[in-house]
Amino acid sequence: MPHNLIAPGESATVALPPCAEALPFTLQDLKASIPAYCFQPSVWKSLSYFFLDCGVIAALYAIAHFLNAWWFFPCFWLAQGTMFWALFVVGHDCGHGSFSRQKWLNSLIGHLSHTPILVPYHGWRISHRTHHSNTGNLDTDESWYPVSQAKYEQMPWYEKLFRFYVPLLAYPIYLFQRSSDRKGSHFHPASDLFRPSEKWDVLTSTALWLLMIGFLGGLTYAYGWLFLVQYYVGPYIVFVVWLDLVTFLHHTEQEIPWYRNSDWYFLKGALSTIDRDYGFINAIHHDIGTHVAHHIFLNMPHYHLRAATKAIKPILGTYYRKSDESIWSGFVRSYRTCRFVPNTGAEVYYQAPKRQRS
């Protein structure tokens, strides 16, 4: 397991590697510029987002059941899948400890948010912690990290297929098998993702995930496959697309630098992401597009990220990245051009295969 881990709530100073070039500001400079209230979660406010999402999900199910019309189900899938994604983001705050300061409440709401959408809460939480502690590090980042050109050219077709050609459907596979070079299942406590002390957390989430699978199996037995597709599979696929799309867009961009161990440290790596504007969806999915501040201060509640971003932008200057292009044009551009990074170099950027370069 990568050793560069920062637990939720920590903002420890990380020593620079001997060869690393320092940024013109520190983590403490950024933190001092942010109003103190931004770091304080409100249990009631956090719970209000959870109950609001659950209420909308319940209402959409009631409408779909009442209408039971073929023309409505595609609209239902899009809306409900988006709400599944919103619920995931609530669990995401729980995983970071930014939902509340009570671990038991974070664990409870995290499981209630993630288990119904087939995410093993603790397994995901731990691997996501690794991602945040190693963002931008080619050697130790956990998700959506680039491969070297040599690795890309040697990859079998099926790995390229899921990693580069159908990336918006990759998440369920990632839960069982991260990648060919970073193996490990999110369900098995012996995976190298986890510490021995995390065994029972992982087993708990895996058991609840299996219970959810059993519940879906029971629904299928009672009402048939069409019922499952109409009321669960359709929204679940939309949710997976949202999860992969947002994660892809925030970490796959030609202007974002990646570092090898010799030139990486936490704050520099945390800035290897980009803010995106999702339009009216911003409010629905709890401002997850405000991603730069989130990566610097992972223990900050989502409802304070905009205020924090406004405070740190003058200090970050050109190190702050935000894309003003549409979400889909940004996805298509990165999809076409971001394939691998050079085999050597301390600071590297995504490149496209020669036939795709302009």
Buried (B, 14 or more C-beta within 10 A) or exposed (E): BBEBBBEBEEBEEBEBBEEBEEBEBEBEBBBEBBEEEBBEBBEEEBBEBBEEBBEBBEEBBEBBEEEEEEEBBEBBBBBBBBBBBBBBBBBBBBBBBBBBBEEEBBBBBBBBBBBBBBBBBBBBBBBBBBBBBBBBBBBBBBBBBBBBBEBBEEBEEEBEEBBBEEBBEBBBEBBEEBBEEBEBBBBBBEBEBBEEEBEEBBBBBBEBBEEBEEEBEEBBEEEEEEEBBBBBBBBBBBBBBBBBBBBBBBBBBEEBBBBBBEBBBBBBBBBBBBBBBBEEBBEBBBBBBBBBBBBBBBBBBBBBBBBBBEBBBEBBEEBBBBBEEEBEEBBEBBBEBBBBBBEEEBBBBBBBBEEEEE
